Amino acid sequence: MTEAVPSAPLPPSGSDPSRPGSRAWVEQRYGRSAAFADRILPGILDGLLPSAAGFIPLVLGIISIVAGVPDSYACGAYYDETCSVPGSGSGVLIGLGILLVLLSVVASLAVVAWNRVWRVTRTGQSLGKKVTGLKVIDAESGANPQLGPAALRELVHQFAGIISWIWMLVDDDDRTLADIVGKTHVIQVPKD
């Protein structure tokens, strides 16, 4: 008859301190993992920045397009057609408006790239994360993410959207889909 050898209890999933990138592994080495609630405010702040950057060119573009459209009036035998007033409208204003709308898109994308990719590769923190005391790290080395993983992480955030965030609620390691793909982890750090 063999005697049962007591074994150590298995750690709950997601808290395996020997698995690189797991929450327990990261917390042992780099600091407390950021929970879902910790990431809401920085997400909102980082989402408002590109909107603010593109707002003024967008509004000016819409105004220019509306101002450039020719005036019209009801015409035809039964006034069932629309005719343009000769000499009204401006193709230049419409063209300028379209350029301004495109500029608003470019400005928004540039702010996202600067704040959520470039800043994260340099400091580990977007402006929203800096204000709230969070930092993005490479899940294994603890260093700031490299450009490729940071850009991939942001692309997944942009395209997966809310699904990426909801994933965090069921992930044992407190990571969004974007964190998993980019091999990153978000931790809490002292605010500057």
N, CA, C and O of each residue as an XYZ file, in Angstrom:
768
protein
N       0.841     -1.165      0.000
C       0.000      0.000      0.000
C       0.891      1.234      0.000
O       1.776      1.387      0.842
N       0.634      2.109     -0.964
C       1.446      3.319     -1.044
C       0.809      4.425     -0.246
O      -0.412      4.554     -0.152
N       1.665      5.195      0.309
C       1.212      6.300      1.139
C       1.072      7.554      0.277
O       1.947      7.852     -0.536
N      -0.013      8.276      0.453
C      -0.250      9.499     -0.322
C       0.705     10.581      0.162
O       0.840     10.845      1.356
N       1.352     11.184     -0.805
C       2.278     12.254     -0.480
C       1.531     13.573     -0.586
O       0.995     13.903     -1.645
N       1.493     14.323      0.499
C       0.783     15.603      0.406
C       1.538     16.541     -0.547
O       2.762     16.660     -0.497
N       0.791     17.172     -1.380
C       1.428     18.120     -2.314
C       0.984     19.533     -1.966
O      -0.048     19.761     -1.335
N       1.803     20.454     -2.404
C       1.473     21.857     -2.160
C       0.240     22.212     -2.978
O       0.082     21.745     -4.106
N      -0.629     23.032     -2.412
C      -1.822     23.410     -3.171
C      -1.418     24.207     -4.426
O      -0.477     25.001     -4.416
N      -2.158     23.960     -5.474
C      -1.885     24.695     -6.711
C      -2.323     26.141     -6.554
O      -3.380     26.411     -5.984
N      -1.528     27.063     -7.050
C      -1.947     28.461     -6.953
C      -3.145     28.687     -7.865
O      -3.282     28.017     -8.889
N      -4.014     29.626     -7.500
C      -5.133     29.919     -8.378
C      -4.606     30.385     -9.734
O      -3.534     30.984     -9.829
N      -5.378     30.098    -10.776
C      -4.906     30.483    -12.109
C      -4.693     31.989    -12.156
O      -5.428     32.759    -11.536
N      -3.690     32.385    -12.891
C      -3.377     33.807    -12.993
C      -2.451     34.296    -11.915
O      -1.953     35.419    -11.995
N      -2.204     33.486    -10.910
C      -1.327     33.949     -9.838
C      -0.109     33.050     -9.687
O       0.439     32.915     -8.593
N       0.308     32.445    -10.775
C       1.467     31.571    -10.753
C       2.733     32.428    -10.766
O       3.094     32.989    -11.801
N       3.399     32.530     -9.631
C       4.570     33.400     -9.564
C       5.763     32.910    -10.376
O       6.746     33.637    -10.518
N       5.696     31.701    -10.907
C       6.805     31.196    -11.715
C       6.560     31.390    -13.216
O       7.438     31.090    -14.026
N       5.385     31.886    -13.592
C       5.073     32.086    -15.015
C       5.334     33.532    -15.391
O       4.607     34.418    -14.943
N       6.371     33.802    -16.217
C       6.657     35.180    -16.628
C       5.440     35.824    -17.297
O       4.783     35.230    -18.152
N       5.167     37.052    -16.879
C       4.048     37.794    -17.434
C       2.763     37.657    -16.640
O       1.835     38.441    -16.836
N       2.687     36.675    -15.744
C       1.469     36.533    -14.942
C       1.392     37.676    -13.939
O       2.394     38.327    -13.644
N       0.200     37.911    -13.422
C       0.015     38.996    -12.453
C       0.931     38.808    -11.246
O       1.580     39.760    -10.812
N       0.993     37.592    -10.700
C       1.826     37.348     -9.523
C       3.302     37.562     -9.837
O       4.038     38.122     -9.025
N       3.731     37.118    -11.009
C       5.130     37.279    -11.412
C       5.475     38.760    -11.540
O       6.526     39.200    -11.076
N       4.592     39.518    -12.165
C       4.810     40.955    -12.351
C       4.786     41.666    -11.000
O       5.642     42.509    -10.733
N       3.820     41.338    -10.148
C       3.707     42.020     -8.856
C       4.897     41.739     -7.943
O       5.286     42.607     -7.162
N       5.483     40.544     -8.026
C       6.669     40.230     -7.224
C       7.858     41.100     -7.626
O       8.696     41.436     -6.789
N       7.928     41.457     -8.880
C       9.117     42.138     -9.388
C       8.950     43.646     -9.614
O       9.893     44.410     -9.405
N       7.750     44.079    -10.042
C       7.627     45.459    -10.535
C       6.591     46.324     -9.837
O       6.627     47.546     -9.988
N       5.683     45.752     -9.092
C       4.678     46.558     -8.407
C       3.278     46.013     -8.630
O       3.059     45.089     -9.413
N       2.344     46.614     -7.920
C       0.959     46.157     -7.953
C       0.337     46.347     -9.328
O       0.493     47.393     -9.956
N      -0.358     45.336     -9.777
C      -1.050     45.360    -11.063
C      -2.241     46.311    -10.989
O      -2.915     46.392     -9.962
N      -2.497     47.027    -12.078
C      -3.633     47.940    -12.131
C      -4.905     47.154    -12.413
O      -4.960     46.357    -13.350
N      -5.918     47.381    -11.601
C      -7.208     46.718    -11.777
C      -8.033     47.461    -12.834
O      -7.656     48.541    -13.288
N      -9.143     46.871    -13.208
C     -10.027     47.457    -14.218
C     -10.427     48.885    -13.836
O     -10.342     49.799    -14.656
N     -10.862     49.069    -12.595
C     -11.309     50.388    -12.137
C     -10.175     51.421    -12.182
O     -10.419     52.600    -12.439
N      -8.946     50.981    -11.934
C      -7.799     51.893    -11.969
C      -7.554     52.440    -13.372
O      -6.967     53.510    -13.528
N      -8.001     51.710    -14.388
C      -7.676     52.061    -15.769
C      -8.770     52.865    -16.469
O      -8.593     53.282    -17.613
N      -9.890     53.086    -15.799
C     -11.005     53.811    -16.427
C     -10.655     55.284    -16.656
O     -10.764     55.768    -17.783
N     -10.243     55.998    -15.621
C      -9.948     57.428    -15.751
C      -8.830     57.700    -16.758
O      -8.995     58.576    -17.607
N      -7.698     56.989    -16.703
C      -6.682     57.267    -17.722
C      -7.176     56.964    -19.136
O      -6.784     57.636    -20.089
N      -8.030     55.960    -19.270
C      -8.596     55.661    -20.587
C      -9.457     56.806    -21.101
O      -9.415     57.142    -22.285
N     -10.234     57.401    -20.209
C     -11.073     58.541    -20.597
C     -10.195     59.734    -20.958
O     -10.415     60.379    -21.984
N      -9.207     60.030    -20.126
C      -8.319     61.174    -20.395
C      -7.580     61.010    -21.722
O      -7.492     61.946    -22.518
N      -7.052     59.812    -21.946
C      -6.322     59.559    -23.191
C      -7.248     59.553    -24.403
O      -6.805     59.812    -25.522
N      -8.516     59.262    -24.189
C      -9.485     59.311    -25.280
C      -9.916     60.729    -25.631
O     -10.263     61.012    -26.778
N      -9.893     61.619    -24.643
C     -10.301     63.003    -24.879
C      -9.233     63.804    -25.624
O      -9.563     64.726    -26.370
N      -7.971     63.468    -25.432
C      -6.893     64.235    -26.072
C      -6.988     64.275    -27.595
O      -6.926     65.363    -28.168
N      -7.137     63.132    -28.278
C      -7.240     63.191    -29.743
C      -8.506     63.911    -30.201
O      -8.505     64.576    -31.237
N      -9.579     63.778    -29.434
C     -10.814     64.478    -29.786
C     -10.604     65.986    -29.713
O     -11.065     66.731    -30.578
N      -9.909     66.422    -28.681
C      -9.640     67.854    -28.536
C      -8.747     68.363    -29.665
O      -8.951     69.466    -30.173
N      -7.764     67.564    -30.053
C      -6.844     67.990    -31.117
C      -7.548     68.125    -32.457
O      -7.191     68.991    -33.257
N      -8.532     67.291    -32.713
C      -9.222     67.332    -33.993
C     -10.467     68.194    -34.019
O     -11.052     68.395    -35.083
N     -10.886     68.707    -32.876
C     -12.154     69.428    -32.787
C     -12.179     70.723    -33.591
O     -13.095     70.937    -34.384
N     -11.190     71.585    -33.398
C     -11.201     72.897    -34.073
C     -11.108     72.754    -35.588
O     -11.907     73.373    -36.292
N     -10.168     71.962    -36.133
C     -10.163     71.823    -37.596
C     -11.458     71.201    -38.134
O     -11.898     71.544    -39.231
N     -12.062     70.300    -37.377
C     -13.307     69.686    -37.820
C     -14.427     70.725    -37.904
O     -15.141     70.797    -38.904
N     -14.571     71.516    -36.863
C     -15.619     72.550    -36.857
C     -15.381     73.564    -37.970
O     -16.315     73.927    -38.686
N     -14.140     74.024    -38.123
C     -13.834     74.982    -39.194
C     -14.076     74.369    -40.569
O     -14.529     75.053    -41.487
N     -13.774     73.078    -40.713
C     -14.014     72.395    -41.983
C     -15.490     72.315    -42.316
O     -15.885     72.558    -43.457
N     -16.301     71.980    -41.342
C     -17.751     71.897    -41.567
C     -18.311     73.265    -41.917
O     -19.142     73.390    -42.817
N     -17.856     74.293    -41.204
C     -18.321     75.664    -41.502
C     -17.932     76.052    -42.920
O     -18.741     76.631    -43.645
N     -16.710     75.743    -43.324
C     -16.251     76.080    -44.680
C     -17.065     75.353    -45.748
O     -17.425     75.945    -46.765
N     -17.349     74.092    -45.523
C     -18.136     73.325    -46.498
C     -19.541     73.907    -46.617
O     -20.043     74.101    -47.724
N     -20.175     74.184    -45.479
C     -21.532     74.745    -45.499
C     -21.537     76.118    -46.179
O     -22.442     76.431    -46.954
N     -20.519     76.934    -45.883
C     -20.453     78.265    -46.496
C     -20.174     78.180    -47.998
O     -20.557     79.079    -48.747
N     -19.520     77.125    -48.441
C     -19.168     76.998    -49.849
C     -20.247     76.397    -50.732
O     -20.165     76.482    -51.957
N     -21.260     75.789    -50.121
C     -22.340     75.179    -50.905
C     -23.167     76.290    -51.554
O     -23.529     77.260    -50.888
N     -23.467     76.157    -52.852
C     -24.257     77.196    -53.530
C     -25.665     77.315    -52.950
O     -26.255     76.336    -52.493
N     -26.189     78.550    -52.981
C     -27.570     78.771    -52.563
C     -28.482     78.125    -53.592
O     -28.116     77.990    -54.759
N     -29.655     77.730    -53.161
C     -30.585     77.096    -54.093
C     -31.998     77.616    -53.848
O     -32.290     78.223    -52.817
N     -32.856     77.362    -54.819
C     -34.261     77.740    -54.697
C     -35.106     76.721    -55.430
O     -34.617     75.985    -56.287
N     -36.390     76.687    -55.080
C     -37.305     75.762    -55.737
C     -37.629     76.306    -57.122
O     -37.953     77.483    -57.276
N     -37.539     75.443    -58.123
C     -37.798     75.883    -59.483
C     -38.522     74.782    -60.247
O     -38.833     73.737    -59.675
N     -38.786     74.993    -61.489
C     -39.511     74.034    -62.308
C     -40.967     74.434    -62.421
O     -41.426     75.348    -61.737
N     -41.676     73.756    -63.274
C     -43.068     74.109    -63.534
C     -43.918     74.003    -62.276
O     -44.819     74.814    -62.062
N     -43.642     73.024    -61.458
C     -44.425     72.833    -60.231
C     -43.568     73.063    -58.979
O     -43.932     72.631    -57.886
N     -42.453     73.733    -59.145
C     -41.504     73.994    -58.052
C     -41.065     72.703    -57.367
O     -40.901     72.647    -56.148
N     -40.883     71.681    -58.177
C     -40.483     70.385    -57.649
C     -39.016     70.070    -57.920
O     -38.566     68.952    -57.670
N     -38.283     71.028    -58.418
C     -36.861     70.864    -58.674
C     -36.090     71.879    -57.844
O     -36.653     72.864    -57.365
N     -34.800     71.628    -57.681
C     -33.940     72.561    -56.951
C     -32.921     73.117    -57.929
O     -32.235     72.369    -58.626
N     -32.832     74.424    -57.972
C     -31.881     75.082    -58.852
C     -30.893     75.885    -58.021
O     -31.249     76.417    -56.970
N     -29.651     75.973    -58.490
C     -28.616     76.749    -57.810
C     -28.686     78.195    -58.254
O     -28.980     78.501    -59.409
N     -28.408     79.074    -57.308
C     -28.345     80.498    -57.623
C     -27.018     80.742    -58.321
O     -25.962     80.462    -57.754
N     -27.055     81.259    -59.543
C     -25.800     81.507    -60.263
C     -24.899     82.466    -59.485
O     -25.357     83.467    -58.934
N     -23.618     82.136    -59.457
C     -22.634     82.990    -58.789
C     -22.535     82.757    -57.293
O     -21.681     83.359    -56.642
N     -23.379     81.905    -56.724
C     -23.276     81.639    -55.283
C     -22.434     80.384    -55.071
O     -22.242     79.588    -55.990
N     -21.952     80.226    -53.889
C     -21.140     79.063    -53.563
C     -19.686     79.265    -53.935
O     -19.340     80.149    -54.719
N     -18.841     78.425    -53.355
C     -17.410     78.541    -53.608
C     -16.759     77.169    -53.524
O     -16.752     76.526    -52.474
N     -16.217     76.740    -54.648
C     -15.482     75.477    -54.675
C     -14.240     75.534    -53.803
O     -13.829     74.524    -53.231
N     -13.640     76.722    -53.701
C     -12.448     76.885    -52.863
C     -12.795     76.644    -51.396
O     -12.042     75.981    -50.683
N     -13.939     77.183    -50.936
C     -14.345     76.972    -49.548
C     -14.668     75.496    -49.287
O     -14.332     74.961    -48.230
N     -15.312     74.854    -50.239
C     -15.612     73.430    -50.068
C     -14.311     72.626    -50.011
O     -14.163     71.744    -49.166
N     -13.373     72.928    -50.903
C     -12.075     72.246    -50.894
C     -11.323     72.483    -49.594
O     -10.740     71.557    -49.030
N     -11.338     73.737    -49.114
C     -10.691     74.061    -47.844
C     -11.355     73.294    -46.707
O     -10.672     72.789    -45.817
N     -12.678     73.206    -46.734
C     -13.410     72.486    -45.699
C     -13.035     71.013    -45.672
O     -12.842     70.431    -44.605
N     -12.933     70.417    -46.852
C     -12.547     69.005    -46.924
C     -11.135     68.814    -46.384
O     -10.872     67.855    -45.659
N     -10.228     69.716    -46.731
C      -8.856     69.634    -46.205
C      -8.830     69.764    -44.681
O      -8.084     69.055    -44.006
N      -9.643     70.667    -44.148
C      -9.683     70.841    -42.695
C     -10.257     69.602    -41.999
O      -9.784     69.215    -40.931
N     -11.262     68.988    -42.596
C     -11.812     67.753    -42.014
C     -10.744     66.655    -42.026
O     -10.585     65.933    -41.043
N     -10.018     66.532    -43.131
C      -8.935     65.546    -43.193
C      -7.833     65.879    -42.186
O      -7.257     64.982    -41.570
N      -7.544     67.174    -42.021
C      -6.542     67.599    -41.041
C      -6.974     67.213    -39.632
O      -6.135     66.847    -38.809
N      -8.263     67.288    -39.343
C      -8.731     66.897    -38.006
C      -8.479     65.411    -37.748
O      -8.127     65.022    -36.634
N      -8.658     64.588    -38.774
C      -8.395     63.155    -38.632
C      -6.902     62.918    -38.413
O      -6.511     62.148    -37.535
N      -6.073     63.584    -39.215
C      -4.620     63.435    -39.085
C      -4.147     63.923    -37.720
O      -3.299     63.286    -37.096
N      -4.689     65.051    -37.250
C      -4.299     65.585    -35.937
C      -4.666     64.603    -34.823
O      -3.878     64.379    -33.905
N      -5.853     64.025    -34.906
C      -6.274     63.055    -33.888
C      -5.373     61.824    -33.882
O      -4.956     61.358    -32.822
N      -5.075     61.300    -35.070
C      -4.192     60.130    -35.154
C      -2.787     60.448    -34.664
O      -2.145     59.617    -34.021
N      -2.309     61.654    -34.966
C      -0.975     62.057    -34.518
C      -0.913     62.128    -32.991
O       0.080     61.721    -32.388
N      -1.966     62.641    -32.371
C      -1.989     62.721    -30.902
C      -2.023     61.320    -30.299
O      -1.349     61.063    -29.301
N      -2.794     60.416    -30.885
C      -2.821     59.028    -30.401
C      -1.427     58.412    -30.519
O      -0.935     57.795    -29.574
N      -0.796     58.581    -31.676
C       0.539     58.004    -31.884
C       1.555     58.594    -30.909
O       2.378     57.868    -30.351
N       1.496     59.902    -30.707
C       2.438     60.553    -29.792
C       2.181     60.127    -28.352
O       3.117     59.748    -27.649
N       0.933     60.183    -27.900
C       0.611     59.955    -26.501
C       0.612     58.483    -26.112
O       1.143     58.121    -25.063
N       0.035     57.650    -26.931
C      -0.189     56.264    -26.523
C       0.823     55.276    -27.091
O       0.838     54.107    -26.705
N       1.668     55.744    -28.008
C       2.724     54.861    -28.520
C       4.090     55.455    -28.183
O       4.861     54.841    -27.445
N       4.401     56.635    -28.709
C       5.737     57.214    -28.513
C       6.029     57.461    -27.033
O       7.083     57.061    -26.539
N       5.105     58.117    -26.319
C       5.335     58.391    -24.888
C       5.477     57.088    -24.095
O       6.292     57.000    -23.176
N       4.682     56.084    -24.453
C       4.743     54.811    -23.722
C       6.089     54.128    -23.943
O       6.616     53.498    -23.026
N       6.656     54.244    -25.157
C       7.973     53.642    -25.388
C       9.076     54.411    -24.661
O      10.110     53.834    -24.323
N       8.871     55.681    -24.424
C       9.905     56.499    -23.761
C       9.794     56.485    -22.247
O      10.803     56.366    -21.551
N       8.560     56.607    -21.725
C       8.376     56.757    -20.276
C       7.526     55.652    -19.661
O       7.496     55.499    -18.440
N       6.831     54.875    -20.504
C       5.912     53.873    -19.992
C       4.548     54.448    -19.655
O       3.649     53.724    -19.227
N       4.393     55.762    -19.851
C       3.152     56.406    -19.440
C       2.600     57.332    -20.524
O       3.313     58.186    -21.050
N       1.325     57.149    -20.845
C       0.605     58.153    -21.621
C       0.291     59.280    -20.634
O       0.535     59.135    -19.436
N      -0.238     60.382    -21.116
C      -0.565     61.485    -20.197
C      -1.605     61.052    -19.167
O      -1.494     61.401    -17.992
N      -2.611     60.299    -19.596
C      -3.635     59.823    -18.663
C      -3.055     58.908    -17.597
O      -3.432     58.993    -16.429
N      -2.143     58.037    -17.995
C      -1.515     57.130    -17.028
C      -0.580     57.897    -16.091
O      -0.476     57.559    -14.912
N       0.090     58.912    -16.597
C       0.981     59.712    -15.756
C       0.182     60.421    -14.654
O       0.586     60.429    -13.491
N      -0.949     61.011    -15.032
C      -1.789     61.739    -14.074
C      -2.333     60.799    -13.000
O      -2.464     61.193    -11.841
N      -2.647     59.572    -13.373
C      -3.280     58.646    -12.430
C      -2.313     57.662    -11.774
O      -2.732     56.847    -10.953
N      -1.032     57.724    -12.120
C      -0.040     56.881    -11.470
C      -0.012     55.443    -11.965
O       0.170     54.511    -11.181
N      -0.194     55.266    -13.277
C      -0.082     53.942    -13.868
C       1.060     53.933    -14.869
O       1.476     54.982    -15.362
N       1.562     52.745    -15.165
C       2.668     52.623    -16.109
C       2.527     51.323    -16.889
O       2.174     50.286    -16.327
N       2.808     51.387    -18.196
C       2.816     50.212    -19.058
C       4.243     49.675    -19.077
O       5.195     50.415    -19.324
N       4.376     48.382    -18.812
C       5.702     47.758    -18.842
C       5.666     46.527    -19.728
O       4.605     45.954    -19.977
N       6.830     46.132    -20.197
C       6.969     44.839    -20.861
C       6.713     43.797    -19.776
O       7.332     43.850    -18.713
N       5.814     42.855    -20.028
C       5.374     41.911    -18.994
C       6.487     41.017    -18.483
O       6.375     40.478    -17.381
N       7.556     40.840    -19.243
C       8.623     39.957    -18.802
C       9.833     40.702    -18.257
O      10.407     40.299    -17.246
N      10.226     41.791    -18.923
C      11.453     42.481    -18.505
C      11.198     43.639    -17.551
O      12.111     44.057    -16.838
N       9.981     44.165    -17.523
C       9.673     45.315    -16.679
C      10.097     46.635    -17.285
O       9.856     47.691    -16.700
N      10.732     46.591    -18.463
C      11.166     47.824    -19.133
C       9.987     48.456    -19.875
O       8.916     47.860    -19.989
N      10.207     49.670    -20.375
C       9.198     50.291    -21.226
C       9.044     49.433    -22.474
O      10.027     48.879    -22.967
N       7.823     49.317    -22.993
C       7.631     48.507    -24.199
C       8.410     49.077    -25.386
O       8.615     50.287    -25.481
N       8.832     48.209    -26.273
C       9.490     48.636    -27.511
C       8.431     49.204    -28.452
O       7.234     49.039    -28.220
N       8.879     49.875    -29.517
C       7.963     50.525    -30.451
C       6.979     49.549    -31.093
O       5.783     49.833    -31.151
N       7.461     48.412    -31.571
C       6.583     47.437    -32.224
C       5.465     46.941    -31.318
O       4.295     47.032    -31.689
N       5.794     46.417    -30.138
C       4.736     45.964    -29.230
C       3.806     47.096    -28.776
O       2.605     46.879    -28.614
N       4.351     48.298    -28.571
C       3.505     49.428    -28.156
C       2.527     49.810    -29.268
O       1.356     50.084    -29.003
N       3.010     49.828    -30.506
C       2.136     50.153    -31.639
C       1.090     49.061    -31.839
O      -0.076     49.362    -32.091
N       1.493     47.799    -31.729
C       0.550     46.698    -31.872
C      -0.498     46.742    -30.769
O      -1.680     46.507    -31.019
N      -0.068     47.040    -29.561
C      -0.983     47.163    -28.418
C      -2.032     48.234    -28.707
O      -3.220     48.025    -28.461
N      -1.598     49.366    -29.224
C      -2.529     50.457    -29.505
C      -3.472     50.113    -30.649
O      -4.652     50.459    -30.597
N      -2.976     49.441    -31.678
C      -3.847     49.024    -32.787
C      -4.954     48.099    -32.290
O      -6.109     48.228    -32.696
N      -4.599     47.180    -31.423
C      -5.613     46.274    -30.883
C      -6.626     47.054    -30.049
O      -7.827     46.800    -30.137
N      -6.149     48.002    -29.239
C      -7.072     48.838    -28.456
C      -8.023     49.591    -29.383
O      -9.223     49.663    -29.115
N      -7.496     50.151    -30.467
C      -8.328     50.935    -31.371
C      -9.347     50.076    -32.116
O     -10.501     50.477    -32.269
N      -8.929     48.898    -32.579
C      -9.824     48.082    -33.383
C     -10.721     47.168    -32.552
O     -11.868     46.931    -32.931
N     -10.229     46.654    -31.437
C     -11.057     45.777    -30.605
C     -11.938     46.590    -29.668
O     -12.987     46.122    -29.226
N     -11.505     47.812    -29.369
C     -12.312     48.712    -28.551
C     -12.721     48.127    -27.219
O     -11.890     47.641    -26.451
N     -14.003     48.181    -26.961
C     -14.545     47.772    -25.669
C     -14.318     46.284    -25.398
O     -14.233     45.871    -24.242
N     -14.222     45.492    -26.442
C     -13.982     44.048    -26.261
C     -12.638     43.828    -25.572
O     -12.505     42.956    -24.714
N     -11.643     44.629    -25.955
C     -10.333     44.519    -25.323
C     -10.427     44.808    -23.826
O      -9.795     44.132    -23.015
N     -11.218     45.813    -23.471
C     -11.368     46.181    -22.055
C     -12.181     45.148    -21.291
O     -11.843     44.804    -20.158
N     -13.253     44.649    -21.906
C     -14.089     43.644    -21.239
C     -13.279     42.370    -20.972
O     -13.493     41.690    -19.969
N     -12.359     42.061    -21.869
C     -11.518     40.869    -21.686
C     -10.801     40.925    -20.336
O     -10.587     39.894    -19.698
N     -10.435     42.120    -19.913
C      -9.715     42.283    -18.653
C     -10.530     41.771    -17.460
O      -9.969     41.315    -16.464
N     -11.851     41.852    -17.575
C     -12.705     41.407    -16.478
C     -12.688     39.893    -16.287
O     -12.996     39.398    -15.203
N     -12.325     39.157    -17.344
C     -12.287     37.694    -17.228
C     -10.869     37.139    -17.246
O     -10.672     35.945    -17.020
N      -9.885     37.982    -17.508
C      -8.499     37.520    -17.554
C      -7.941     37.432    -16.140
O      -8.047     38.378    -15.359
N      -7.352     36.300    -15.822
C      -6.800     36.093    -14.485
C      -5.600     36.997    -14.188
O      -5.265     37.223    -13.025
N      -4.966     37.502    -15.218
C      -3.773     38.327    -15.021
C      -4.058     39.825    -15.124
O      -3.120     40.620    -15.179
N      -5.329     40.227    -15.152
C      -5.727     41.640    -15.229
C      -5.171     42.332    -16.468
O      -4.697     43.465    -16.391
N      -5.230     41.645    -17.618
C      -4.719     42.250    -18.846
C      -5.830     42.340    -19.891
O      -6.680     41.457    -20.001
N      -5.795     43.428    -20.650
C      -6.719     43.572    -21.768
C      -6.201     42.716    -22.920
O      -5.083     42.205    -22.869
N      -7.024     42.563    -23.961
C      -6.542     41.848    -25.148
C      -5.309     42.544    -25.716
O      -4.365     41.892    -26.161
N      -5.331     43.868    -25.694
C      -4.185     44.621    -26.215
C      -2.926     44.352    -25.400
O      -1.836     44.255    -25.964
N      -3.061     44.232    -24.086
C      -1.903     43.901    -23.247
C      -1.368     42.515    -23.579
O      -0.156     42.306    -23.621
N      -2.268     41.575    -23.814
C      -1.846     40.214    -24.132
C      -1.093     40.188    -25.458
O      -0.021     39.592    -25.559
N      -1.663     40.843    -26.481
C      -1.026     40.861    -27.800
C       0.310     41.604    -27.759
O       1.286     41.163    -28.367
N       0.353     42.728    -27.046
C       1.579     43.517    -26.954
C       2.556     43.014    -25.907
O       3.644     43.570    -25.753
N       2.171     41.954    -25.178
C       2.997     41.389    -24.109
C       3.390     42.457    -23.093
O       4.555     42.591    -22.718
N       2.376     43.214    -22.657
C       2.585     44.284    -21.690
C       1.721     44.034    -20.458
O       0.835     43.179    -20.454
N       2.002     44.795    -19.433
C       1.229     44.758    -18.206
C       1.159     46.193    -17.695
O       2.102     46.960    -17.892
N       0.081     46.564    -17.057
C      -0.057     47.910    -16.490
C       0.028     47.792    -14.981
O      -0.710     47.031    -14.355
N       0.954     48.568    -14.405
C       1.168     48.530    -12.954
C       0.954     49.923    -12.368
O       0.901     50.922    -13.084
N       0.835     49.954    -11.052
C       0.708     51.231    -10.350
C       2.101     51.718     -9.942
O       2.947     50.937     -9.506
N       2.312     53.005    -10.094
C       3.578     53.625     -9.699
C       3.256     54.921     -8.963
O       2.150     55.447     -9.088
N       4.208     55.435     -8.203
C       3.964     56.715     -7.531
C       3.753     57.842     -8.555
O       4.419     57.895     -9.589
N       2.821     58.729     -8.243
C       2.578     59.873     -9.137
C       3.707     60.870     -8.980
O       4.224     61.082     -7.883
N       4.082     61.479    -10.098
C       5.154     62.494    -10.053
C       4.613     63.830     -9.624
O       5.366     64.799     -9.530
